[in-house]
Amino acid sequence: MSKQIKDEWSGPRKFYEKVRLMRNAQKIYFQTRTTAALEQAKVWENEVDRIIEATERNKTERREPKLKFE
């Protein structure tokens, strides 16, 4: 996991908060169908996706460490 993501959103409670904000933005979009609401929902969704991808990458690197041959 990158240092920026780890520092900013480490821990399950903080991740939960990001997901909660994303879901709230999605609900607002589906209620209003405005472009601004859609853009905000996409911003939160991208943030959550970024954290998930970084976490998955970190898990894979721990399971399958890269061997360095020089």
C-alpha positions, 0 to 999 in steps of 0.5 A: 500500500502506498504511504499516502494511502496508508497514512490517509486512510489506513484502518477499517474505520476510516475505510468504512467512512469513505465507503459511507460517503461514497454510498451517500453520494450515490444515493443523492445522485439517484435522487436528483440525477444531476451532473454535479451529484454524478461527478461527486459520486464518481470522485468518491467511487474512484477514491474507494477503488484506489484504496481497494486496488492498493490493498489488493496489490499489497496483499499480493506482494506479501503472498508473492514477493518479487525476487530480485536477481542482479 
